Amino acid sequence: MGITSTSNGSGITTVTVDYPPVNALPSAAWFELAEAILAAGRDAGTHVVILRAEGRGFNAGVDIKEMQATEGFDALIGANRGCAAAFSAVYDCEVPVVVAVNGFCVGGGVGLVGNADVIVATDDAVFGLPEVDRGALGAATHLSRLVPQHMMRTLYYTAQNVTAQQLHHFGSVYKVVPREELDAAAVEIAQKIADKDPNVIRAAKAAINGIDPMDVKGSYLLEQRYTYELNLAGVADEHRDAFVATGKPKSNTPNEGAE
C-alpha cells in the first residue's frame, strides 16, 4: 500500500498509487505522490512516466473522513496544498506523463489527469467532480482541459460524471480499452515516446507548457480561495459531515423529512 515507482529499463518509470479501498488519498500521500512524479522526471534514465493505480478505481480524491476527523483546519489546508503539489508535479514533470485510468476518476483524480500529457482509460472509466456536493470547489481548471467549456460548466454545477468514451469523442482520451488491456495500452504509447531522443522530448515538454493558453496553477489557486471561504462560512463542514455519515450528498430539498 502507498506510492511506488518502478523502471522497466527502457526509459519508462511507472508510478503506482495503492490506497485501498478506493484510492482516496490522505494529505501526506498527495505530497508523496508529487515527489515520486518529480523525482522520476529528474532521473536522466526516465524518458516518460506512467501514472497508474491499483484497485477498484484510479482516484477518489481526498480522504474526507480524515478531514472530518481532524480538529481545526490542518487537514483541509494539507489536502489543498497536497493536491496543488501533486497536480503541479504532473504538469511540471520534466518528461511526458501518461495516465492509465481504471474505473472511477473523481475529484483530485481529475486534477491529476487534466494536467497529464496522454490519457488512456478503461471502457468502464468515469470522470467527475463531486466538489459542489461536498461544499467545496476545485479542479474545474483541469476538467476544462478535458471537455469543452459549456460541458465543463454543466458537469461542474451538476456534479455529473463523463465517460471515457465521451472524452475519447472530445479528443482528450487517447485510447479506451478493456480493463485487462489498460497497462499494455499505457506502455505501448509510453514506449513510443520513450524511443524518441530524450533531449528533444524534454525540450518538447517544456515548450508545450510554455505555450499553454491556461495558467493551471493560478486558476486552481483561485478555486481554492473560494473553497476556503466556504469552509470559514461553515458550509463545507455541513456537506462533508453529511457525506461521512450517509455516503451521499447533503440534500437541499425543501421540507425534506417533514411529516
N, C-alpha and C positions, 0 to 999 in steps of 0.2 A: 504494500500500500504506500502511496506517496507519489513523488515525481521522480522518474528515472530517465536516464539518457544512455543510448547505445549507438555505436557506429558500425556500419556494415563494411567499412574498409574501402568503399568505392565512392566516398565523398558525401554519403548521406548519414546524417545524425538524426535519430528518432527520439523525440521526447514524448514520454507516455505519462498520462495522468491516470491515477487509480485511487479514487476516494469513494469506496462503497458507502451507501448503496446506489447513489445517483450522481456522484461527482459534483456535489455541492461543496465548494471549497471553503475551508476556514480562512481567516485573514492571512495567516502566516503562509499558507500554501500558494496564495497568489504571488507573494514576493518570491517564494522558492521557484515557482514556475517562470517568473520573469528572469531570474538569474540563470536558470537552466537554458532558456532560449538564447539569451545574450551570450552566455559562455560558449554555446555551440557555434554561434556566429563569429566569435573571436578566434576560434580554432581554425588555423590555416588549412587543416585537413578536411574541414567541413565545407562543402560546396552548396548544400541545400539542407534544410531542416524539415522533417515531417513531424507535425504535432498531431497526436492521436490519443485515444482514451480506451481504457478497458471498461467492461461492464455494460450496463443497460443503455447508457447514453453518453454522448460526448461531454456535455457540461450542463449542470442545472443552476449555474450562477453561484451566488454567495450562500454561505451557510446561515440561513435566517435564524435557526434555532440557537446557534452560537451568539448571534447578535442580541436576541431577546433574553438570553440567559446571562448576559454581561451587564453589570451595573454601569450607568453613565453612558458616554458616547464613544468610549475607546474602541469597541468592536466595530461600530459604524464607521468611524474615521479610518480604522485599519482596513476594513473591507474596501472602502472607497479608494484609499491610497494604493492598496494591493491590486485592485482591478486596473487602476490607471497605469500602474507599473507593468502589469502583465500585458495589457493591450499595447502599450508603447513598446514593449520588448518585441512583440511580433512585428510591429511596424519598423522598429529601429534595428532589428537583427541584420547583420551585415550581409547575409545571404537570403535568398528567397525562402519563404516559409510555405509549405504545402500542408493544409489541414485536412485530416481524414475524419469526417463527421459520421458517427453512428448514432442512430436513434434520435434522441432529443438534443437540441442545442438552444438553450434559452438563457435569458438574462446575460450574465457575463460571458457565456459561450458565444453569443452574437458579437460581443466586443472583440473576442479573440479572432473569430472567423472574418469579421468585417475588415480587420487590419491585415489579413493574410494575403499572400500573393496568388495562390492557387487553391481551389476548394474541390475536393471530391467527397461524395456523400453516398450513404446507403439509400436504397429505394424506399425505406420507411422513415427517413430522417425528416424532422420538422424543426423549424427555426422560429423563435418568437421572443417577444419582450413582455413579460407579465408585470413590468415595473409599475404601471398605473394601478394594477390590482394590489400591489404591495405598498402603496402610498409613497412611491419613490419615482425618480426619473433616471434616465441614463441609457446609453448605447443607441439612442436614436441616430447619433453620429455614425455609428457603424452599420446599423440597419440601412441607412440611406446609401451605403456603398453596395448594398446587395439588391435593392429594389428601387424602382422609380419613386420620385418624390411623393406623389399623391398616394401611392400604395404604402409607402413608409408611414405617412401620417395616419392612414386608415388602420394599419396594423398596430401602430403605437397607441392610438386612442382606444382601440377596442381590445387590446391585448390578445389578438388572434395570432395564430401561427400561420406560417407559409411553408409549403412542402419543398423538398429537394427538387422535385420535378418542375415546380413553378420557378424556382431560382435558376434551374437549367434553362428554362424558357427565356428568362431575363438575361441570361448570359453570364451570371455571376458564379454559378457552379459549373465546373469544367466537365465533370462526368458523374452520372448516377449509376450505381451498381448494386447487386445483391450484397447483403452484409458479409457473406463469406468471401467476397472478392474485393472488399474495401482496401485492405492492406496492400494487396498486389497492385491495385489501381493507383494508390498513392505512390508506391515505389516506382511504378512504371513512369509516371510523369516526372517524379523527382529525379530518376536516373537520367532522363533526357536532359534535365537542367544540369545535373552533376557532371555530365560528359562534356559540357562546354568549357571553354577557357575560364577558370575560376576568377582570374583578374577581371575579365570582361563582365562576368556575371555580377561580381561585387560592385563594379562601376555602374552596371545597369540598375541594380537595386537602388543605389544612391541617387542616380539620375532620375529614376521614376518617382522616388519620394520627393525629389526636388521640384518636379513639375506637377506634383499632385495638386489639384484645384482646391482641396479641402485641408484645413489645418485640423487634423484629427485630435490633437492634444488640446488645443484651445477650445474647440467646440464641446469636447467631452467635459472639460473643466467647467464650462458654463452650465451644462446639465447638472453636474454635481452640486453647483451652488444652489440650484433650486431644490435639490434633494435635501440639502442641509436645512433650508428654510422650512420644508415640510416636516422635518424632524423636530426642529425647535418649536414648531406650532403644535406638535403632538399628533399630527395627522398620521404620520408614518407608523408610529408605535401602534395605533389602533389597528391598522391594516396588517401589520406583521403579527401582532398578537392573535388576530383572528385566523391568520394562516397557520400559525403554530398549533392553535387549539383545534382547528377543524380541517386543515389541509385545503381549505377553499378560500377564495377572496371574500373580504368583508362586503356584505350586501348593503347597498344604499337604497333598497326598495322601500318606499314609504309604507309605514304601518306594518312592517314585517313583524310577524309574530302576534299581531293584535287579535284579540278574541272577537 
